[in-house]
Every structure is written in C-alpha cells, then in structure tokens.
Amino acid sequence: MIVSAYAQAAGNSEWFAYLQEEFPDLEAKTVAIVEVESQQLLLFENGHPTASYPVSTSRYGIGSLKGSYKTPTGLHYVRRKFGDGSLPGTVFRGRVD
C-alpha cells in the first residue's frame, strides 16, 4: 500500500486500526503521512489529524529502488532515535555527535 492510500483513508476511523493490524509491533500514537501529490506532511495523534506541513519530495519522483534518490513509498517507522536531547545544530557522523 502506498503512502497516498493512507492519506485517503485518514477520514476513516479504521485506518489506524489497520496499521496496528498490519504492524502488530507498532506502538506509535503519532503518525506522519507524506502526501506526495499535494507535497504535504499530515500529522495524526491517536488517529486524529492535528497538523499539516509543506514538504518537498525528491525531484527524481517516487519509487523504492535503492540508490535511485526517489522518495520511497510505503509505510516506514522510526526504530531508534539518535541524538534525542542533543543541542540544536549538532552534527552527527555515523550516529555520533
């Protein structure tokens, strides 16, 4: 399922349950959806829309081919966060500041 399909389902209260069904380890209550067509990031908290932000996706289009520099489609989630609590502007190389 591509990202756009999640955005289209956002008005349906069952979409978050679908995510949890498809990804049982998903514990996130905050979900960000990138809508490529409108160049918007949609933010949802507990299944309800809370904000939207303009974004820019790849000039090479969308696709999942490794090394293509395209905006990947599909569902992605954060497994680990590096730098949480670091000072703004911190530069990381190899996940080390």
C-alpha positions in Angstrom: 0.0 0.0 0.0 1.5 3.4 -0.9 1.5 6.4 1.3 -1.3 8.1 -0.6 -3.7 5.3 0.3 -3.1 6.0 4.0 -3.9 9.7 3.4 -7.0 8.8 1.5 -8.1 6.6 4.4 -7.4 9.3 7.0 -11.1 10.2 7.2 -12.0 6.6 8.1 -11.6 5.8 11.8 -10.5 2.3 10.9 -7.2 3.3 9.2 -5.2 3.4 12.4 -6.5 0.0 13.4 -5.4 -1.3 10.0 -1.9 0.0 10.7 -1.8 -1.8 14.0 -3.2 -5.0 12.4 -0.6 -4.8 9.6 2.2 -3.9 12.0 1.5 -5.5 15.4 4.7 -4.1 17.0 3.6 -0.6 16.1 3.1 1.3 19.4 3.1 4.8 18.0 0.3 7.1 18.7 1.7 9.7 16.4 1.7 9.0 12.7 3.1 11.2 9.9 1.8 10.7 6.3 3.6 12.3 3.4 1.1 13.0 0.6 3.4 13.3 -2.5 0.7 14.7 -4.8 0.0 17.7 -2.6 3.5 18.0 -1.1 2.1 17.9 2.4 3.1 16.1 5.6 -0.1 15.2 7.6 0.3 14.6 11.3 -2.1 12.4 13.3 -2.3 11.9 17.0 -4.3 8.9 18.2 -5.9 8.6 14.8 -7.0 12.2 14.5 -5.4 14.9 12.3 -3.6 17.5 14.3 -1.4 19.4 11.8 -0.1 19.6 8.2 3.2 21.0 6.9 4.5 21.7 3.4 7.3 19.3 2.3 9.4 18.8 -0.7 9.9 15.3 -2.1 12.6 14.1 -4.5 12.9 15.7 -7.9 13.5 12.2 -9.2 9.9 11.2 -8.4 8.7 8.3 -6.2 9.9 4.8 -6.1 11.7 2.3 -3.8 14.7 1.3 -5.9 17.8 1.5 -3.7 20.2 4.3 -4.8 17.6 5.9 -7.1 17.3 9.1 -4.9 13.5 8.8 -5.3 11.0 9.4 -2.5 10.3 5.9 -1.1 6.7 4.7 -0.9 5.2 2.5 1.7 5.0 2.6 5.4 8.1 3.5 7.4 8.6 3.9 11.1 11.3 5.0 13.5 13.0 2.1 15.1 15.6 4.1 17.1 16.3 7.7 17.6 19.8 9.1 17.7 20.6 12.5 19.2 17.4 12.9 21.2 18.2 15.6 23.7 21.2 16.9 21.7 21.6 20.6 21.3 20.1 22.2 18.1 22.6 22.3 15.3 24.5 19.2 16.5 26.2 17.5 13.5 26.2 13.7 13.6 28.5 11.4 11.6 28.0 7.7 11.9 25.3 8.4 14.5 27.9 10.1 16.8 27.9 13.8 17.5 
